[in-house]
């Protein structure tokens, strides 16, 4: 059983006392074992004995993805390779991948934390879990796999691809839990509908553990309608562990952060200064229990906010909202900051739109402009032209009202936007700099 009231119902004072103790220990550990941090701490005059409160964490410089790349592949590891039993890495599509390692102890910690978020979402040892994440260097598939086995669930490691076969396996094996990206969950639901499968009668799905990409609450509603399940968000990134950093409970009121294993901060992404409690900003994470790869103040680039009130479920760990976007995904359209998730929230609230869209970025003189390709459902697309124009006028008006600027939406044929078996490609950048 991974509901532990002694850990998950700690008082705020006890949480912060534990975090401080683990932080001080980690600073000493990193200083002794990682030349990168030894040099950085010496440069800033940071000593573990000088850390008297969690506010002193702000004296420690941020760690970024560039630090991983500059120390590629194993320069940030705190142990020698004979103690490393697992290596994962990012895709490296924009340069050298970020490489992370795990000791046996790290894998045990990771599995326990994933088990914790699975149980919070209602998963039990009676469930059959279908994992449609890719297995490989990506942390998602293996991370969820071992945590769900820890719960005692039966795990089907289907991996990604071949959606018709995925549906067949879920139907034949009686899967009750689906693990994949939100966009792929939508695609599974769409494909099932095309195949004439009634998800409420022919499938037994009741829980979706979905993550690895930002998704809105409007998208949650679409997924729950399409697949007849309750969809839960979870959060993690390979640099700080992988999935298991935070996850929603059955109240679906923010993702509980494993504060006995991580310190989280919310900063102004431009100044690096912490924002006031409850304000949106960039999430910064400091792992506290990692043996192979202790890092400090990792800038995730994800924009969210933190809530510290007690949840309806009884857990006292702070909760993070769904990230509304990333600082590196933020669009500046005619001087206004826009996140793709804001566009998604508007589109998915309008009846008649398929839950598939793309944002095309182009350069118009010195300014950027965006065109949103909106995929209508089949009935609407083949309706009379006048109704199509009225529908597009409504979409454009809703976008302008929500975003404060005019963005052109364009109706495209059903199924014309490419479906993804992993993370959806929402933005097509055609700008020339």
Secondary structure, 3 states (H helix, E strand, C coil): CCCCHHHHCCCHHHHHHHHHHHHHHHHHHHHHHCHHHHHHHHHHCCCHHHCCCHHHHHHCCCECHHHHHHCCCCCCCCCCHHHCCEEEECCCCCCCCCEEEECHHHHHHHHHHHHHHHHHCCCCCCCEEEECCCCCCCHHHHHHHHHHHHHCCEEECCCCCCHHHHHHHHHHHCCCEEEECHHHHHHHHHHHHHCCCCHHHHCCCCEEEECCCCCCHHHHHHHHHHHCCEEEEEEEECCCCEEEEEEECCCCCCEEECCCCEEEEEECCCCCCECCCCCCEEEEEEECCCCCCCCCCEEEEEEECEECCCCCCCCCCCEECCCCEECCCCEEECCEEECHHHHHHHHCCCCCEEEEEEEEEEEECCEEEEEEEEEECHHHHCCCHHHHHHHHHHHHHHHHHHHCCCCEEEEECCCCCCCCCCCCCCEEECCCC
